[in-house]
Amino acid sequence: MPISTISLLAHKVTQPIKALCGLLLFISPLAVALDWHPYHASYDALRSGRKLGSAQQILEYAGDNQYRLSYHSEASFLFFSDERREFSLFRLDCEKLIPLEYQYQRSGTGKDRATHIRFDDELGKLFVNDKTHPWQAELDNQLYQLAMRAALQQGQREFHFPIVNERGDFRTLDFKAVAEEKLTLPYGQIEAIKVARIREGSDRETFYWFAPSLNYLLVRIQQFKDGDEQADLLLRRYQPAQLADQTAQKNNP
């Protein structure tokens, strides 16, 4: 097969998977009233009903009012593979989220990537790999989800989050709650608030669903491009920390 044909096929195959992997990734000091009990959530990643990967998100208490939010995803299709890890360390200070550190690693087909961000609220600076920037209350690539969960619980329906993303780039993310729906997931049936990502002049659409009965946990993400579904991330399992630890002990006696 000519190299040009292989390149074309690779492009057709990898573009939807890259969209999927972008979903599998999912702070300014913000007053919150969420229940900060640690948990373990796992997800299935699909495209057009076909499972292509999985993901998990874990919230842990690290002591001294600090928490760790970690994430791991894997996706594969034909000769394409993608594995990603994210880690956020933050502090809960008088009902406010203060980011401390963020790490990102990506490996698989194509170029590997790693990003390390450190936040210093006393100096008002953040450090992206070897570069220093003023910190102006940006979120990291994970913690805006916690901020949005807290805002939903407080009754807000429009959100604007300045962030530093997994590449170390500065962006502002805009969202709006658009509906309340009953979902049927691998986890089961659940009521959720549907939130749309607002992008002006874009051919991409991304929707998020948060479940009030699970402390506003993110239970689904779905992405479209030009009207065609590119990826769908669905909650499979949710375990509070104590139950998750007991399950781990049973699986690893």
C-alpha positions in Angstrom: 0.0 0.0 0.0 1.4 3.4 -0.9 2.6 5.6 2.0 0.2 8.3 1.0 -2.7 5.9 1.4 -1.5 4.7 4.8 -1.2 8.3 5.9 -4.8 9.0 4.8 -6.2 5.9 6.5 -4.2 6.8 9.7 -5.7 10.3 9.6 -9.3 8.9 9.2 -8.8 6.5 12.1 -6.9 8.6 14.5 -8.9 11.8 14.3 -12.0 10.3 16.1 -9.7 8.5 18.6 -7.9 11.8 19.3 -11.3 13.4 20.0 -12.1 10.5 22.3 -8.7 10.9 24.1 -9.4 14.6 24.5 -12.6 13.7 26.4 -10.7 11.2 28.5 -8.7 13.9 30.0 -11.7 15.7 31.9 -8.2 27.0 40.4 -9.3 30.0 41.1 -10.1 30.3 44.8 -13.7 29.3 44.7 -16.0 28.9 47.7 -17.5 25.4 47.6 -19.9 23.4 49.7 -19.4 20.0 48.1 -19.1 16.8 50.2 -15.3 16.2 49.9 -15.5 12.4 50.6 -12.9 10.6 48.5 -14.2 8.3 45.7 -13.2 6.1 42.8 -15.1 6.5 39.5 -14.6 4.4 36.3 -15.9 5.1 32.8 -16.3 3.4 29.4 -15.2 5.2 26.3 -17.3 4.6 23.2 -17.7 5.8 19.6 -21.0 5.0 17.8 -21.7 2.4 20.5 -18.3 0.6 20.1 -16.1 0.5 23.2 -12.6 1.9 22.5 -11.2 2.4 25.9 -11.7 3.2 29.6 -10.9 5.8 32.2 -10.9 6.3 35.9 -10.8 9.2 38.2 -9.8 9.1 41.9 -10.2 11.7 44.6 -8.0 11.1 47.7 -7.4 13.0 51.0 -3.7 13.8 51.4 -3.8 15.3 54.9 -3.4 18.9 56.1 -6.6 20.0 54.1 -5.0 18.8 50.8 -6.5 16.5 48.2 -5.2 14.6 45.2 -7.3 14.2 42.0 -5.8 11.6 39.7 -6.9 10.4 36.3 -5.9 7.5 34.0 -7.2 6.6 30.5 -6.4 4.1 27.8 -7.9 3.9 24.3 -7.0 1.8 21.2 -8.3 1.2 17.8 -6.5 -0.9 15.1 -2.9 0.3 15.2 -3.6 3.5 17.2 -3.1 3.6 21.0 -3.2 6.4 23.6 -2.6 6.4 27.3 -2.9 9.5 29.5 -2.4 10.3 33.2 -3.2 13.5 35.1 -2.6 14.5 38.7 -3.8 17.5 40.6 -2.9 18.5 44.1 -5.0 21.2 45.7 -5.8 22.6 49.1 -9.2 23.3 50.7 -8.8 26.5 52.6 -11.8 28.0 54.4 -14.2 26.5 51.7 -11.9 27.6 48.9 -10.0 25.5 46.3 -6.3 26.5 46.0 -4.3 24.6 43.3 -0.8 23.5 44.2 0.5 21.2 41.5 -0.6 19.6 38.2 1.1 16.9 36.1 0.2 15.4 32.7 1.7 12.5 30.8 0.6 11.2 27.4 2.1 8.2 25.6 1.2 5.9 22.7 1.0 6.4 18.9 2.5 9.7 17.9 4.4 12.1 20.0 4.7 11.6 23.8 4.1 14.7 26.0 4.6 15.7 29.6 3.6 18.9 31.4 4.3 19.9 35.0 2.7 23.0 36.6 3.3 24.4 40.0 1.1 27.1 41.6 2.4 29.5 44.2 -0.4 31.6 45.6 1.9 33.5 48.0 4.1 34.7 45.2 1.2 35.0 42.7 3.1 32.9 40.1 2.8 29.6 38.3 5.5 27.6 36.8 4.9 25.6 33.6 7.8 23.3 33.0 10.7 25.7 32.9 8.7 28.9 32.3 7.4 31.3 34.9 4.0 33.2 34.5 2.0 35.5 36.8 -0.8 33.5 38.4 -4.2 35.2 37.8 -6.5 32.6 39.4 -6.3 30.1 36.5 -7.5 26.6 37.0 -5.7 23.5 35.9 -7.0 21.0 33.3 -8.8 18.9 36.0 -9.9 21.2 38.8 -12.4 23.3 36.7 -14.6 20.2 36.8 -14.7 20.4 40.6 -15.4 24.2 40.4 -18.3 23.5 38.0 -19.7 20.8 40.3 -19.7 23.3 43.2 -21.2 26.0 41.0 -24.0 23.7 39.9 -24.8 22.8 43.5 -25.1 26.5 44.3 -27.6 26.9 41.5 -25.4 28.6 38.9 -26.2 27.9 35.3 -23.4 29.7 33.4 -19.7 29.3 34.0 -16.5 30.9 32.8 -13.2 29.3 33.8 -9.7 30.6 33.0 -7.4 27.6 32.9 -3.9 26.4 32.1 -4.5 23.3 30.0 -2.5 20.0 29.6 -0.2 21.7 27.1 0.5 24.6 29.4 -1.6 27.0 27.2 -3.8 29.6 28.8 -7.5 29.4 27.8 -11.0 30.5 29.0 -13.7 27.8 29.0 -17.3 28.8 28.8 -20.2 26.5 29.7 -24.0 26.7 30.1 -26.5 24.4 31.7 -29.1 23.6 29.1 -31.3 20.7 30.4 -32.1 18.1 33.0 -32.3 14.6 31.7 -32.6 11.0 32.8 -29.7 8.9 31.5 -29.2 5.2 31.1 -25.6 4.4 31.7 -23.5 1.3 32.4 -23.8 2.5 36.0 -27.6 2.5 35.7 -30.4 5.1 35.3 -29.7 8.5 36.9 -30.9 12.0 36.8 -28.4 14.6 35.5 -27.9 18.2 34.6 -26.7 18.6 31.0 -24.1 21.3 30.4 -22.9 22.6 27.0 -19.4 23.9 26.2 -19.8 27.2 24.4 -17.5 27.7 21.4 -18.2 30.5 19.0 -17.8 29.6 15.4 -16.7 26.1 16.0 -17.8 22.9 14.3 -17.3 20.9 17.5 -20.0 20.4 20.2 -19.2 19.0 23.7 -21.8 18.1 26.3 -21.3 17.2 30.0 -23.8 15.6 32.4 -23.5 15.9 36.2 -25.5 13.9 38.7 -26.9 15.7 41.8 -27.5 12.3 43.6 -23.7 11.5 43.3 -22.6 14.9 44.6 -22.7 16.4 41.1 -20.2 13.8 39.8 -19.4 14.0 36.1 -21.2 11.0 34.7 -21.1 11.5 30.9 -19.2 13.5 28.2 -20.2 13.4 24.6 -18.5 15.2 21.7 -19.6 15.9 18.1 -17.9 17.3 15.1 -19.9 18.5 12.1 -22.9 16.7 13.7 -21.2 13.3 13.9 -20.4 11.7 17.2 -16.7 11.5 17.9 -16.7 10.2 21.4 -18.9 9.2 24.4 -17.6 8.7 27.9 -20.1 7.0 30.3 -19.9 6.3 34.0 -19.7 2.5 34.8 -18.9 2.5 38.5 -18.8 4.9 41.4 -17.4 3.8 44.8 -16.9 6.0 47.9 -13.4 5.6 49.3 -14.2 3.1 52.0 -16.0 0.8 49.6 -13.4 1.2 46.9 -10.7 0.2 49.4 -12.6 -2.9 50.5 -13.0 -3.9 46.9 -9.3 -3.5 46.2 -8.4 -5.6 49.3 -10.7 -8.4 48.0 -9.1 -8.3 44.6 -5.6 -8.2 46.1 -5.7 -10.4 49.2 
